[in-house]
């Protein structure tokens, strides 16, 4: 290749790899964002139920926090 052939091809390859990287970045961001809004729509009661289902909290803690969320008189920090 003579003249401008090599520099143009080199710039084309750099542009191609930049576009591939940008495409991967956009795809990863979209896939990651799909979890965000769904989690943001959960109510506090649903989050509490999920924590109980996973075993993060026991039944007593679940019932106590459920009462507080329902407008009970017992504050979260008090037994």
PyMOL commands that place a pseudoatom at each C-alpha (Angstrom):
pseudoatom trace, name=CA, resn=UNK, resi=1, chain=A, elem=C, hetatm=0, pos=[0.000, 0.000, 0.000]
pseudoatom trace, name=CA, resn=UNK, resi=2, chain=A, elem=C, hetatm=0, pos=[1.195, 3.440, -0.841]
pseudoatom trace, name=CA, resn=UNK, resi=3, chain=A, elem=C, hetatm=0, pos=[0.032, 6.915, -0.061]
pseudoatom trace, name=CA, resn=UNK, resi=4, chain=A, elem=C, hetatm=0, pos=[-2.878, 7.216, 2.344]
pseudoatom trace, name=CA, resn=UNK, resi=5, chain=A, elem=C, hetatm=0, pos=[-3.855, 3.526, 2.350]
pseudoatom trace, name=CA, resn=UNK, resi=6, chain=A, elem=C, hetatm=0, pos=[-2.036, 2.447, 5.516]
pseudoatom trace, name=CA, resn=UNK, resi=7, chain=A, elem=C, hetatm=0, pos=[-2.971, 5.437, 7.721]
pseudoatom trace, name=CA, resn=UNK, resi=8, chain=A, elem=C, hetatm=0, pos=[-6.627, 5.247, 6.647]
pseudoatom trace, name=CA, resn=UNK, resi=9, chain=A, elem=C, hetatm=0, pos=[-6.745, 1.506, 7.324]
pseudoatom trace, name=CA, resn=UNK, resi=10, chain=A, elem=C, hetatm=0, pos=[-5.109, 1.986, 10.736]
pseudoatom trace, name=CA, resn=UNK, resi=11, chain=A, elem=C, hetatm=0, pos=[-7.606, 4.701, 11.682]
pseudoatom trace, name=CA, resn=UNK, resi=12, chain=A, elem=C, hetatm=0, pos=[-10.426, 2.478, 10.433]
pseudoatom trace, name=CA, resn=UNK, resi=13, chain=A, elem=C, hetatm=0, pos=[-9.294, -0.359, 12.694]
pseudoatom trace, name=CA, resn=UNK, resi=14, chain=A, elem=C, hetatm=0, pos=[-9.055, 1.971, 15.694]
pseudoatom trace, name=CA, resn=UNK, resi=15, chain=A, elem=C, hetatm=0, pos=[-12.559, 3.261, 14.920]
pseudoatom trace, name=CA, resn=UNK, resi=16, chain=A, elem=C, hetatm=0, pos=[-13.895, -0.280, 14.510]
pseudoatom trace, name=CA, resn=UNK, resi=17, chain=A, elem=C, hetatm=0, pos=[-12.529, -1.432, 17.884]
pseudoatom trace, name=CA, resn=UNK, resi=18, chain=A, elem=C, hetatm=0, pos=[-13.756, 1.752, 19.550]
pseudoatom trace, name=CA, resn=UNK, resi=19, chain=A, elem=C, hetatm=0, pos=[-17.273, 1.094, 18.197]
pseudoatom trace, name=CA, resn=UNK, resi=20, chain=A, elem=C, hetatm=0, pos=[-17.145, -2.546, 19.357]
pseudoatom trace, name=CA, resn=UNK, resi=21, chain=A, elem=C, hetatm=0, pos=[-16.104, -1.404, 22.844]
pseudoatom trace, name=CA, resn=UNK, resi=22, chain=A, elem=C, hetatm=0, pos=[-18.848, 1.210, 22.915]
pseudoatom trace, name=CA, resn=UNK, resi=23, chain=A, elem=C, hetatm=0, pos=[-21.412, -1.404, 21.883]
pseudoatom trace, name=CA, resn=UNK, resi=24, chain=A, elem=C, hetatm=0, pos=[-20.335, -3.755, 24.682]
pseudoatom trace, name=CA, resn=UNK, resi=25, chain=A, elem=C, hetatm=0, pos=[-20.445, -0.907, 27.193]
pseudoatom trace, name=CA, resn=UNK, resi=26, chain=A, elem=C, hetatm=0, pos=[-23.973, 0.136, 26.146]
pseudoatom trace, name=CA, resn=UNK, resi=27, chain=A, elem=C, hetatm=0, pos=[-25.190, -3.474, 26.223]
pseudoatom trace, name=CA, resn=UNK, resi=28, chain=A, elem=C, hetatm=0, pos=[-23.801, -4.071, 29.725]
pseudoatom trace, name=CA, resn=UNK, resi=29, chain=A, elem=C, hetatm=0, pos=[-25.333, -0.810, 31.000]
pseudoatom trace, name=CA, resn=UNK, resi=30, chain=A, elem=C, hetatm=0, pos=[-28.763, -1.737, 29.599]
pseudoatom trace, name=CA, resn=UNK, resi=31, chain=A, elem=C, hetatm=0, pos=[-28.692, -5.226, 31.049]
pseudoatom trace, name=CA, resn=UNK, resi=32, chain=A, elem=C, hetatm=0, pos=[-27.577, -3.892, 34.420]
pseudoatom trace, name=CA, resn=UNK, resi=33, chain=A, elem=C, hetatm=0, pos=[-30.264, -1.212, 34.437]
pseudoatom trace, name=CA, resn=UNK, resi=34, chain=A, elem=C, hetatm=0, pos=[-33.042, -3.722, 33.842]
pseudoatom trace, name=CA, resn=UNK, resi=35, chain=A, elem=C, hetatm=0, pos=[-32.733, -4.828, 37.491]
pseudoatom trace, name=CA, resn=UNK, resi=36, chain=A, elem=C, hetatm=0, pos=[-32.775, -1.319, 38.931]
pseudoatom trace, name=CA, resn=UNK, resi=37, chain=A, elem=C, hetatm=0, pos=[-36.322, -0.109, 38.208]
pseudoatom trace, name=CA, resn=UNK, resi=38, chain=A, elem=C, hetatm=0, pos=[-37.892, -3.414, 39.249]
pseudoatom trace, name=CA, resn=UNK, resi=39, chain=A, elem=C, hetatm=0, pos=[-36.137, -3.262, 42.601]
pseudoatom trace, name=CA, resn=UNK, resi=40, chain=A, elem=C, hetatm=0, pos=[-37.136, 0.387, 43.031]
pseudoatom trace, name=CA, resn=UNK, resi=41, chain=A, elem=C, hetatm=0, pos=[-40.830, -0.510, 42.634]
pseudoatom trace, name=CA, resn=UNK, resi=42, chain=A, elem=C, hetatm=0, pos=[-40.863, -2.944, 45.543]
pseudoatom trace, name=CA, resn=UNK, resi=43, chain=A, elem=C, hetatm=0, pos=[-42.828, -1.805, 48.564]
pseudoatom trace, name=CA, resn=UNK, resi=44, chain=A, elem=C, hetatm=0, pos=[-41.221, -1.925, 52.020]
pseudoatom trace, name=CA, resn=UNK, resi=45, chain=A, elem=C, hetatm=0, pos=[-43.469, -4.866, 52.863]
pseudoatom trace, name=CA, resn=UNK, resi=46, chain=A, elem=C, hetatm=0, pos=[-42.223, -6.776, 49.818]
pseudoatom trace, name=CA, resn=UNK, resi=47, chain=A, elem=C, hetatm=0, pos=[-38.604, -6.091, 50.702]
pseudoatom trace, name=CA, resn=UNK, resi=48, chain=A, elem=C, hetatm=0, pos=[-39.261, -7.303, 54.253]
pseudoatom trace, name=CA, resn=UNK, resi=49, chain=A, elem=C, hetatm=0, pos=[-40.959, -10.452, 52.939]
pseudoatom trace, name=CA, resn=UNK, resi=50, chain=A, elem=C, hetatm=0, pos=[-37.994, -11.148, 50.646]
pseudoatom trace, name=CA, resn=UNK, resi=51, chain=A, elem=C, hetatm=0, pos=[-35.536, -10.748, 53.517]
pseudoatom trace, name=CA, resn=UNK, resi=52, chain=A, elem=C, hetatm=0, pos=[-37.619, -13.172, 55.597]
pseudoatom trace, name=CA, resn=UNK, resi=53, chain=A, elem=C, hetatm=0, pos=[-37.803, -15.650, 52.701]
pseudoatom trace, name=CA, resn=UNK, resi=54, chain=A, elem=C, hetatm=0, pos=[-34.011, -15.517, 52.244]
pseudoatom trace, name=CA, resn=UNK, resi=55, chain=A, elem=C, hetatm=0, pos=[-33.499, -16.131, 55.963]
pseudoatom trace, name=CA, resn=UNK, resi=56, chain=A, elem=C, hetatm=0, pos=[-31.874, -12.750, 56.620]
pseudoatom trace, name=CA, resn=UNK, resi=57, chain=A, elem=C, hetatm=0, pos=[-34.288, -12.140, 59.521]
pseudoatom trace, name=CA, resn=UNK, resi=58, chain=A, elem=C, hetatm=0, pos=[-36.198, -14.514, 61.774]
pseudoatom trace, name=CA, resn=UNK, resi=59, chain=A, elem=C, hetatm=0, pos=[-39.963, -14.737, 62.298]
pseudoatom trace, name=CA, resn=UNK, resi=60, chain=A, elem=C, hetatm=0, pos=[-39.960, -12.529, 65.400]
pseudoatom trace, name=CA, resn=UNK, resi=61, chain=A, elem=C, hetatm=0, pos=[-38.060, -9.776, 63.628]
pseudoatom trace, name=CA, resn=UNK, resi=62, chain=A, elem=C, hetatm=0, pos=[-40.320, -10.113, 60.569]
pseudoatom trace, name=CA, resn=UNK, resi=63, chain=A, elem=C, hetatm=0, pos=[-43.487, -9.779, 62.650]
pseudoatom trace, name=CA, resn=UNK, resi=64, chain=A, elem=C, hetatm=0, pos=[-42.086, -6.854, 64.637]
pseudoatom trace, name=CA, resn=UNK, resi=65, chain=A, elem=C, hetatm=0, pos=[-41.042, -4.940, 61.538]
pseudoatom trace, name=CA, resn=UNK, resi=66, chain=A, elem=C, hetatm=0, pos=[-44.320, -5.762, 59.787]
pseudoatom trace, name=CA, resn=UNK, resi=67, chain=A, elem=C, hetatm=0, pos=[-46.191, -4.233, 62.714]
pseudoatom trace, name=CA, resn=UNK, resi=68, chain=A, elem=C, hetatm=0, pos=[-44.093, -1.079, 62.499]
pseudoatom trace, name=CA, resn=UNK, resi=69, chain=A, elem=C, hetatm=0, pos=[-44.679, -0.805, 58.745]
pseudoatom trace, name=CA, resn=UNK, resi=70, chain=A, elem=C, hetatm=0, pos=[-48.411, -1.270, 59.276]
pseudoatom trace, name=CA, resn=UNK, resi=71, chain=A, elem=C, hetatm=0, pos=[-48.438, 1.691, 61.654]
pseudoatom trace, name=CA, resn=UNK, resi=72, chain=A, elem=C, hetatm=0, pos=[-48.027, -0.107, 64.962]
pseudoatom trace, name=CA, resn=UNK, resi=73, chain=A, elem=C, hetatm=0, pos=[-46.907, 1.714, 68.068]
pseudoatom trace, name=CA, resn=UNK, resi=74, chain=A, elem=C, hetatm=0, pos=[-43.655, -0.152, 68.675]
pseudoatom trace, name=CA, resn=UNK, resi=75, chain=A, elem=C, hetatm=0, pos=[-40.578, 1.583, 67.221]
pseudoatom trace, name=CA, resn=UNK, resi=76, chain=A, elem=C, hetatm=0, pos=[-38.032, -0.487, 65.284]
pseudoatom trace, name=CA, resn=UNK, resi=77, chain=A, elem=C, hetatm=0, pos=[-35.278, -0.168, 67.910]
pseudoatom trace, name=CA, resn=UNK, resi=78, chain=A, elem=C, hetatm=0, pos=[-37.394, -1.357, 70.847]
pseudoatom trace, name=CA, resn=UNK, resi=79, chain=A, elem=C, hetatm=0, pos=[-38.161, -5.048, 71.542]
for i in range(1, 79): cmd.bond("trace and resi %d" % i, "trace and resi %d" % (i + 1))
show_as sticks, trace
zoom trace
